[in-house]
Amino acid sequence: MKTDGLRMWDRCLLLGMTAWLGMATPAAAYIAYVSNEKSNTVTVIDTSSWTVTKTIKVGQRPRGIEFTRDGKFVFVAVGDDDSIQVIDVAKQEVVDTLPSGPDPELFALDAEGKILYVANENDNTVTIIDVEKRTRLGEIQVGVEPEGMAISPDGKTLINTSETTNMAHFIDTATRQIVANVLVDARPRFVEFKRDNSEVWISSEIGGTVSIIDPAKRTVIDKITFNIPGLRSEAIQPVGISMTKDGKTAFIALGPANRVAVVDTATRKVTKYLLVGQRVWHLAFTPDEKYLMVTNGVSNDVSVIDVAAQKVIKTIQVGELPWGITIAAP
């Protein structure tokens, strides 16, 4: 009887440990690519273990970075080389380049992944690239120091922001002509559409605000401001924006404030500030939206946020001046 009792206890313990291990193991593993602006590298991170698995040497001053639609390649804008480099995900090395104008920074792919629109900061243009043919199709003249880039969910409108002109340029993707210019606060850096196409959010780094634009009326309908006790307003500089698929919550990187703001999109109010690394730049969700990864330029690391808990759970050291991040399934 005693032996049977011990065996029963052992079986219960084993089942309990198995269940615990099952809960502790991530449901899915994804691969993150981080552009490091100063070290001229791209860091590869395995999200199942939150470890760096590879460091890829790229061109000078990499910033904007994004997976292709099929997940087979990663595009990275290398500003000082005036081109977009193509990383083969299977080989984890640069295998090709795409032509762009001077100093490419951020870019946007169309829904099919065939056309790439690139903001060229030094010549005030948006370059249009045929991805399959690796050729330039033309360019669109925009404001001074273009940076932010986003395509509307219906694919009909491209928005580019110009940092010095302080405008959001609405571009018709069919005619490739500017159809509207919307004035926002100083130094607009990033554009994010709601998935239902009802709103466009644009961060203004020096203005310290996020402007919310009605894309149909092309007018600013509201602004989000930030207030962090103990910090002067000049230190709060919004840059990257990531919004959940259901459109209910937005996460906004606040630069040298070293925080990510959590915003209820219905009330347009900040509900929480999450302390991350130093000089937070850009953000990206894992595809299942369980985690949000953010790049911290001065502390040279990436913070991992548990989205449901709204809590930082991990810090991962990467290269020098991490700037952009993109995540996809392996």
Buried (B, 14 or more C-beta within 10 A) or exposed (E): EEEEEEEEEEEEEEEEEEEEEEEEEBEEEBBBBBBBBBBBBBBBBBBBEBEBEBBBEBBEBBBBBBBBBEEEBBBBBBBBBBBBBBBBBEEBEBEEBBBBBBBBBBBBBBEEBEBBBBBBBBBBBBBBBBBEEEEBEEBBEBBEBBBBBBBBBEEEBBBBBBBBBBBBBBBEBEEBEBEBBBEBBEBBBBBBBBEEBBBBBBBBBBBBBBBBBBBEEBEBEEBBBBEBEEBEEEBBBBBBBBBBEEBEBBBBBBBBBBBBBBBEBEEBEBEEBBEBBBBBBBBBBBBEBBBBBBBBBBBBBBBBBEBEEBEBEBBBEBBEBBBBBBBBEE
